[in-house]
Amino acid sequence: MPEFSNYPSALAVPEEQILAPGYPERFRVRLAGRVEQVWLPALQDKPMYRAELVVAKSKPLQWSSPLALIGMPIVEPPGEDFEEESEDPEKQHHLNTASLATVAVQEPHEVSFPPYAPFNPGDRVLLKWQGQRMVPGVLAGALLRCSGVVSVRAHQPVIYNPRYEIVPQFFAEKGKHER
């Protein structure tokens, strides 16, 4: 009789090897590896470019600010944000408001992850770029470093719209011979 997973997913799936044991269903990760294969969408299909990455290295990342997640560079030091109110006191408009409830602001806390990497070398992670028919430089055989939120919900780790960096082959070969 098959056993069922303790993951709170919408579908009940028979228990298989748990990917990234000890990690949550969704977490931020940084990966390095080689693209094994890519899938191009047909013209009549919705644009979604897919690539399968064979993992060489992986490490979990802490959740960060929304600006960093959408790729906007953060130029100002942390904690010194622009104020939305006008600097001129005469141009400021004030509304009288009443507080209905007091909410305590909690500082983001560090999530503790297991001491081991989330993926072993050789594991496969699917990278999906929604709304893209082609992603420049992401071809079979390319070396990538990427980061994003990985979901291991359906026993296939997937990262949607990952941030990526193409690693030149020259540096990969140079590092191999220097050891």
N, C-alpha and C positions, 0 to 999 in steps of 0.2 A: 504494500500500500504506500503510495507516495506521501511524503511529508510536505507541508506547506511552509512558506517563508513567513517570518515575523515582520517583514517590511510592510508598512501600511500603504500598499499600493492599491489601485482601483481593481486590478485584476489579480486573482489568486493564481500563482504560478507554482508548479512543483519545485521543491527545494533542489537547487543545483549548487555548484561552487559559488560561494558568496564573493563577489568582487569587492575589493577594498574592505576586508573585514575590520571591524572596529571603527570605521568611519561612517558618518551619516549618509543618508540617501543622496543629498546634494551638498557639495562643498567646493570651495575654490581650490584650484590645483595649478601647478606649473609643470609642464611636460617637455621633454626633449626626445626626439626620435626621428625615424625615417618614414616618409609617406609610402605605404605599400601599394595602394591603388586608389583611384579616383573614379567617381561616377558623374557623368555629365547628364543633365536633365534633357529630356526630349523637348522639342519645340512646343508641343501642346501641353506639356506638364508645367506645373508651377516652378518658378526658378528656385532651385536649391542645389547648391554645389556640395558634394560630399567627398570626404577623403578619409581613408583609414590609416591611422598612425600606429606604427609599431614602437612601443615605448622603450626608450633606453634608460631614461632617468625620470623620476617624478618626486614632487614634494608638495605637501599641502600649503596653502596660503591662508592668512587670516582675512576676514572680510574687511574691505576698505571703504573709503568714502565713495559716494556715487559718482563724483567727478572722475576719479581714477578708473572706475569701472567702465565709463563710457568713452574713455580714451582722451579726455581733456587734460592737458598738462596743468599741474597745480604749481603756479609760480609763486604765490604768496606763502610764507611760512605757515605751518599748521596752527590753527587757533586765531589767525588774523584774517578774518574774512571781510569782504566789503559789506558795509551796512546798507540795508535797503532804504533807510530813511534819508531824507535830504540833509545835507550838511548845514544849510542855512536855517537857523531857528525860525525866521519869519515866514518861510515857505512851508513849514511843517504844519500839517493838519492833524488834530487830535480828535479821537472819538471817545466818548464816555462809554466804557464797557464795564460789565460786572462779571466777576469770576464765579462760575457755577461749580467748578471742581478744581481741586489742586492736584496737579500731576507732578510726581517726582521724576526729574530727568535722570535717567540712568546712563552712566558712562559705558561705552561699548567694552565688553570684557573679552579677554583673549580666550579663544576656544582651545581646549586642550585636545590634541590629536595623539594617537598612538605613536610610539617612538620609531616605528618603521614606515617605509615609503608606502603610499597608497596603492601603487601598481608595481608589479615586478617587471624586470626587463623581459621583453617579448610579449607582454600583454598588448591587446589591441584596443584603441579608443577611436570612436567615430567622431569626426569633426564635421559639423554641418553649418553652412553659411546660407541662411534663408534670404531669398530675394536676389541671389547672385547666380548667374549662369556660369561664370568663370571667376576664379580667384587668381590673380597674377602671381606667378612663382610657385604656386602649390600644385606640383605635378608629381607623378609617381617617381620615387627615387630621391625626392628633395629632402634635405634635412631641415627640420623645423624645431623651434622652441615656441611653445604656445602656452597661454594661460586663459582660464575661464572657469565657469561653474560647471562641474561635471555632475551628471546625474547617472546613478547606477541602478535606477529604478527597475528597468525591464531586463536586467541581467546583461545589458550591453551598454558599457559606459559611453555616454554621448556628451559632447560639448557643443552648444549652439553659439554661432558667431564668435569664435575664439579670437583673441588678440594673438597675432603670430609674428615671428621673426624668422626669416630665412637664413640659415647658417651656410655660408659658402663652403663648398667641398674642400677648398684649399686648406682652411683652418682645421677641418676635421681630419684630413690626411696628415697634416703637419703635427697635430697633437698625438696621433697614433704612433708616429716614428720617433717622437722625443722620449717616449717612455723607456 
